[in-house]
Amino acid sequence: MTGRHWWLVAQVLFSLKTVDIRRILTHADYSKLSKKQLQDL
């Protein structure tokens, strides 16, 4: 159950993080970001 609870928390945090990333990227120059940096996000 602990692992499952962690997975739910991780999904929520990931979705919030993705929204923040999208918001940041709308103001960022995509050409300056390498694929590795995007993967690390």
Biopython code that builds the backbone (N, CA, C, O; Angstrom):
import numpy as np
from Bio.PDB.StructureBuilder import StructureBuilder

atoms = [
    (1, "MET", "N", (0.826, -1.206, 0.000)),
    (1, "MET", "CA", (0.000, 0.000, 0.000)),
    (1, "MET", "C", (0.862, 1.258, 0.000)),
    (1, "MET", "O", (0.492, 2.281, -0.576)),
    (2, "THR", "N", (2.008, 1.164, 0.652)),
    (2, "THR", "CA", (2.887, 2.332, 0.695)),
    (2, "THR", "C", (3.350, 2.696, -0.714)),
    (2, "THR", "O", (3.372, 3.868, -1.090)),
    (3, "GLY", "N", (3.718, 1.672, -1.485)),
    (3, "GLY", "CA", (4.177, 1.922, -2.843)),
    (3, "GLY", "C", (3.078, 2.525, -3.697)),
    (3, "GLY", "O", (3.322, 3.409, -4.519)),
    (4, "ARG", "N", (1.856, 2.031, -3.491)),
    (4, "ARG", "CA", (0.746, 2.548, -4.282)),
    (4, "ARG", "C", (0.469, 4.002, -3.926)),
    (4, "ARG", "O", (0.228, 4.828, -4.807)),
    (5, "HIS", "N", (0.504, 4.309, -2.650)),
    (5, "HIS", "CA", (0.276, 5.691, -2.208)),
    (5, "HIS", "C", (1.360, 6.600, -2.780)),
    (5, "HIS", "O", (1.078, 7.711, -3.228)),
    (6, "TRP", "N", (2.610, 6.113, -2.761)),
    (6, "TRP", "CA", (3.710, 6.905, -3.311)),
    (6, "TRP", "C", (3.483, 7.162, -4.789)),
    (6, "TRP", "O", (3.775, 8.249, -5.288)),
    (7, "TRP", "N", (2.953, 6.146, -5.503)),
    (7, "TRP", "CA", (2.722, 6.295, -6.941)),
    (7, "TRP", "C", (1.670, 7.364, -7.203)),
    (7, "TRP", "O", (1.809, 8.153, -8.138)),
    (8, "LEU", "N", (0.621, 7.400, -6.391)),
    (8, "LEU", "CA", (-0.415, 8.416, -6.567)),
    (8, "LEU", "C", (0.164, 9.804, -6.319)),
    (8, "LEU", "O", (-0.105, 10.746, -7.064)),
    (9, "VAL", "N", (0.960, 9.914, -5.266)),
    (9, "VAL", "CA", (1.589, 11.208, -4.960)),
    (9, "VAL", "C", (2.517, 11.608, -6.102)),
    (9, "VAL", "O", (2.545, 12.768, -6.512)),
    (10, "ALA", "N", (3.275, 10.640, -6.613)),
    (10, "ALA", "CA", (4.204, 10.929, -7.710)),
    (10, "ALA", "C", (3.442, 11.404, -8.945)),
    (10, "ALA", "O", (3.887, 12.319, -9.638)),
    (11, "GLN", "N", (2.287, 10.778, -9.222)),
    (11, "GLN", "CA", (1.497, 11.196, -10.394)),
    (11, "GLN", "C", (1.025, 12.638, -10.245)),
    (11, "GLN", "O", (1.086, 13.421, -11.192)),
    (12, "VAL", "N", (0.556, 12.982, -9.049)),
    (12, "VAL", "CA", (0.072, 14.347, -8.818)),
    (12, "VAL", "C", (1.218, 15.342, -8.960)),
    (12, "VAL", "O", (1.081, 16.367, -9.629)),
    (13, "LEU", "N", (2.351, 15.033, -8.325)),
    (13, "LEU", "CA", (3.498, 15.936, -8.401)),
    (13, "LEU", "C", (3.983, 16.060, -9.841)),
    (13, "LEU", "O", (4.360, 17.145, -10.283)),
    (14, "PHE", "N", (3.972, 14.944, -10.571)),
    (14, "PHE", "CA", (4.444, 14.976, -11.952)),
    (14, "PHE", "C", (3.525, 15.842, -12.809)),
    (14, "PHE", "O", (3.996, 16.611, -13.648)),
    (15, "SER", "N", (2.218, 15.718, -12.600)),
    (15, "SER", "CA", (1.284, 16.522, -13.401)),
    (15, "SER", "C", (1.460, 18.006, -13.091)),
    (15, "SER", "O", (1.419, 18.843, -13.993)),
    (16, "LEU", "N", (1.655, 18.329, -11.812)),
    (16, "LEU", "CA", (1.876, 19.728, -11.446)),
    (16, "LEU", "C", (3.178, 20.225, -12.050)),
    (16, "LEU", "O", (3.256, 21.342, -12.561)),
    (17, "LYS", "N", (4.209, 19.372, -11.985)),
    (17, "LYS", "CA", (5.516, 19.734, -12.525)),
    (17, "LYS", "C", (5.418, 19.953, -14.035)),
    (17, "LYS", "O", (6.026, 20.875, -14.579)),
    (18, "THR", "N", (4.646, 19.095, -14.704)),
    (18, "THR", "CA", (4.500, 19.223, -16.151)),
    (18, "THR", "C", (3.838, 20.550, -16.507)),
    (18, "THR", "O", (4.230, 21.202, -17.475)),
    (19, "VAL", "N", (2.848, 20.944, -15.735)),
    (19, "VAL", "CA", (2.178, 22.225, -15.976)),
    (19, "VAL", "C", (3.170, 23.367, -15.816)),
    (19, "VAL", "O", (3.205, 24.289, -16.631)),
    (20, "ASP", "N", (3.984, 23.301, -14.751)),
    (20, "ASP", "CA", (4.984, 24.348, -14.528)),
    (20, "ASP", "C", (5.990, 24.383, -15.675)),
    (20, "ASP", "O", (6.392, 25.455, -16.127)),
    (21, "ILE", "N", (6.392, 23.200, -16.142)),
    (21, "ILE", "CA", (7.357, 23.128, -17.236)),
    (21, "ILE", "C", (6.763, 23.759, -18.497)),
    (21, "ILE", "O", (7.431, 24.524, -19.192)),
    (22, "ARG", "N", (5.505, 23.432, -18.782)),
    (22, "ARG", "CA", (4.866, 24.007, -19.972)),
    (22, "ARG", "C", (4.805, 25.517, -19.861)),
    (22, "ARG", "O", (5.045, 26.231, -20.835)),
    (23, "ARG", "N", (4.482, 26.003, -18.668)),
    (23, "ARG", "CA", (4.374, 27.447, -18.459)),
    (23, "ARG", "C", (5.726, 28.113, -18.670)),
    (23, "ARG", "O", (5.816, 29.191, -19.258)),
    (24, "ILE", "N", (6.783, 27.454, -18.179)),
    (24, "ILE", "CA", (8.134, 28.007, -18.323)),
    (24, "ILE", "C", (8.556, 27.963, -19.796)),
    (24, "ILE", "O", (9.126, 28.919, -20.321)),
    (25, "LEU", "N", (8.263, 26.832, -20.451)),
    (25, "LEU", "CA", (8.705, 26.668, -21.836)),
    (25, "LEU", "C", (8.006, 27.640, -22.776)),
    (25, "LEU", "O", (8.547, 27.970, -23.831)),
    (26, "THR", "N", (6.822, 28.100, -22.416)),
    (26, "THR", "CA", (6.148, 29.061, -23.284)),
    (26, "THR", "C", (6.935, 30.366, -23.330)),
    (26, "THR", "O", (6.825, 31.136, -24.285)),
    (27, "HIS", "N", (7.726, 30.605, -22.294)),
    (27, "HIS", "CA", (8.541, 31.823, -22.243)),
    (27, "HIS", "C", (10.004, 31.531, -22.559)),
    (27, "HIS", "O", (10.838, 32.435, -22.561)),
    (28, "ALA", "N", (10.309, 30.267, -22.827)),
    (28, "ALA", "CA", (11.705, 29.896, -23.070)),
    (28, "ALA", "C", (11.956, 29.667, -24.548)),
    (28, "ALA", "O", (11.027, 29.428, -25.321)),
    (29, "ASP", "N", (13.230, 29.742, -24.934)),
    (29, "ASP", "CA", (13.594, 29.476, -26.323)),
    (29, "ASP", "C", (13.894, 27.987, -26.454)),
    (29, "ASP", "O", (14.878, 27.495, -25.902)),
    (30, "TYR", "N", (13.039, 27.270, -27.188)),
    (30, "TYR", "CA", (13.183, 25.821, -27.299)),
    (30, "TYR", "C", (14.541, 25.422, -27.871)),
    (30, "TYR", "O", (15.086, 24.379, -27.511)),
    (31, "SER", "N", (15.078, 26.240, -28.749)),
    (31, "SER", "CA", (16.342, 25.888, -29.393)),
    (31, "SER", "C", (17.490, 25.854, -28.391)),
    (31, "SER", "O", (18.538, 25.270, -28.671)),
    (32, "LYS", "N", (17.302, 26.481, -27.215)),
    (32, "LYS", "CA", (18.377, 26.499, -26.213)),
    (32, "LYS", "C", (18.350, 25.263, -25.326)),
    (32, "LYS", "O", (19.282, 25.019, -24.560)),
    (33, "LEU", "N", (17.272, 24.482, -25.434)),
    (33, "LEU", "CA", (17.148, 23.300, -24.590)),
    (33, "LEU", "C", (17.569, 22.057, -25.363)),
    (33, "LEU", "O", (17.089, 21.806, -26.469)),
    (34, "SER", "N", (18.454, 21.300, -24.778)),
    (34, "SER", "CA", (18.864, 20.054, -25.408)),
    (34, "SER", "C", (17.909, 18.941, -24.999)),
    (34, "SER", "O", (17.161, 19.077, -24.031)),
    (35, "LYS", "N", (17.941, 17.849, -25.739)),
    (35, "LYS", "CA", (17.059, 16.730, -25.410)),
    (35, "LYS", "C", (17.373, 16.177, -24.030)),
    (35, "LYS", "O", (16.474, 15.743, -23.310)),
    (36, "LYS", "N", (18.655, 16.193, -23.660)),
    (36, "LYS", "CA", (19.033, 15.667, -22.344)),
    (36, "LYS", "C", (18.414, 16.509, -21.232)),
    (36, "LYS", "O", (17.942, 15.962, -20.235)),
    (37, "GLN", "N", (18.409, 17.814, -21.388)),
    (37, "GLN", "CA", (17.826, 18.678, -20.365)),
    (37, "GLN", "C", (16.331, 18.409, -20.225)),
    (37, "GLN", "O", (15.806, 18.384, -19.112)),
    (38, "LEU", "N", (15.643, 18.207, -21.352)),
    (38, "LEU", "CA", (14.214, 17.925, -21.300)),
    (38, "LEU", "C", (13.965, 16.592, -20.614)),
    (38, "LEU", "O", (13.009, 16.460, -19.850)),
    (39, "GLN", "N", (14.815, 15.597, -20.879)),
    (39, "GLN", "CA", (14.660, 14.288, -20.247)),
    (39, "GLN", "C", (14.904, 14.389, -18.748)),
    (39, "GLN", "O", (14.236, 13.714, -17.965)),
    (40, "ASP", "N", (15.853, 15.224, -18.341)),
    (40, "ASP", "CA", (16.138, 15.380, -16.911)),
    (40, "ASP", "C", (14.972, 16.045, -16.175)),
    (40, "ASP", "O", (14.810, 15.866, -14.968)),
    (41, "LEU", "N", (14.161, 16.814, -16.911)),
    (41, "LEU", "CA", (12.976, 17.397, -16.293)),
    (41, "LEU", "C", (11.959, 16.299, -16.077)),
    (41, "LEU", "O", (10.871, 16.558, -15.564)),
]
sb = StructureBuilder()
sb.init_structure("model")
sb.init_model(0)
sb.init_chain("A")
sb.init_seg("    ")
for serial, (resi, resn, name, xyz) in enumerate(atoms, 1):
    if name == "N":
        sb.init_residue(resn, " ", resi, " ")
    sb.init_atom(name, np.array(xyz, "f"), 0.0, 1.0, " ", f" {name:<3s}", serial, name[0])
structure = sb.get_structure()
